[in-house]
Amino acid sequence: MTQITSVATQPIAGQKPGTSGLRKKTPVFMGRHYLENFVQSIFDVVGAAGKTFVLGGDGRYFNDRAAQVILRMAAANGAARMIVGQGAILSTPAASHLIRLNKTDGGIIMSASHNPGGPEEDFGVKFNMPNGGPAPEGVTEAMYKRTTEITEYRVLEAQGVDLGQVGRHQLGAMVVDVVDPVSDYAALMESLFDFPAIRAMFAAGFRMRMDSMCAVTGPYAVEILENRLGAAKGTCVNATPLPDFGGMHPDPNPTWARALMDEMFGPDAPDFGAASDGDGDRNMVVGRGIYVSPSDSLAVLAANAHLAPGYRAGLKGIARSMPTSAAADRVAEALGLHHYETPTGWKFFGNLLDAGKATICGEESFGTGSDHVREKDGLWAVLLWLNILAVKQESVAKILHDHFHRYGRNYYSRHDFEAIDTANADAMFADLRAALPGLKGQDFDGLVVTHADDFAYTDPVDGSVSTKQGVRVLFDGGSRAVFRLSGTGTEGATLRLYLERFVTGPDELGEDPQSALAPVIRAAHQIARIAAHTGRSEPDVVT
């Protein structure tokens, strides 16, 4: 016997979603009414009656219990059907694919992306639209507004669904289809890439290491790389998703994926290495003895995408976030393609993809993807690299070397100055913005400013305008410095300084990035007067 109960509640402060949903510490989400208030607000805004949704998450702590709550609330709100990954597991790109494949009314993804998981760590919930992409700001703002006025939520009083069993279940009047989380996604990858060529490469002795960091892509990587493509057993490490990610910080960069970096730069390094993050939408790529920056990876993938069956007809356009290096722009120009510079946030790419204006997109924070889904996709990027390696029969180092000689090299780095006094940071940016009109034509350390602005973006699809997205200072020759401020609550503010220097070649293509960027670094410090405002002359983190 099941019945729908209306539970009295009241607004809980701070339930404002960011660009990737609502993220808080796990104990906060587990608090009385917290998850329920937010989920009810989602259903109140998008409507649930008669609709079908996808549900899954990255397997972090509380994922399984939260899934049962969301299912019982969906049933109470009149949803007709829920498609759930087995064990409540779905990578973010796989969830996006299931939404699109099944033409559902959207989906709920339980993840805090690359943030640590565990009883005292992070949890998150976000809603994806029927196109498979993250809810736009207008929708998330409506959800937030609803959280400020909610008085009750609805839940079905019933036993939980056995999410361990693939098949059709009933929850009140709602159908729950528990599906293999990997199979549909793996089939999509097989339709895009030349699996026979990659299989032959592995059969010929090609060696790889894939580090899933005890997060969600483990089962996907094992099925695709080892089972379907024939990579040696053990190619995939840390391949079992764990509620606390094995104590790891599942962020695939040289700092947190240190074991992979050590192996790839060691004496018996494999030919290729890769890592992915908590929910499977980010990637890091490493060759034997060579690291590939996300900006360079985007450019190489765009330049060589035609080698994969799914992109043989060519690209419609290339898009990157503003802080990402302009390396992909060089490729677009050479190929005669439109290229787009957007604010940070995958939702900006979604409009371009839906409108057929772009095919491949990327951002400097280890996110790359294409029009096959509406999220960035870590394993997709890894497989496209493997497809390129299989066709070219060349090393990662050789491919990068040839790319730089053809297109030039955009040396690139990000310097983070953390825990700056907020008042000092605000004063620095006020002075910087005030100085922008007078910067053009000035010479800083031999670099002449050609353009300076506070980046604003007008969406070419819907005409929406986003302002104050970061201060850009462009120099002659294609170099630039970008300044962005990130607030971190009680810890003050973080200055993110993005540095770029373009070298056409053929000389100066093999320098250490920090050495190559030295003039841009000095110019950026002079322009923003970083030391005067913050007392800092060196960054806390360099990536």
Summary of the structure (lengths in Angstrom):
residues: 543
radius of gyration: 23.5
end to end distance: 56.7
largest distance: 77.9
contacts: 2012
relative contact order: 0.10
helix: 36%
strand: 27%
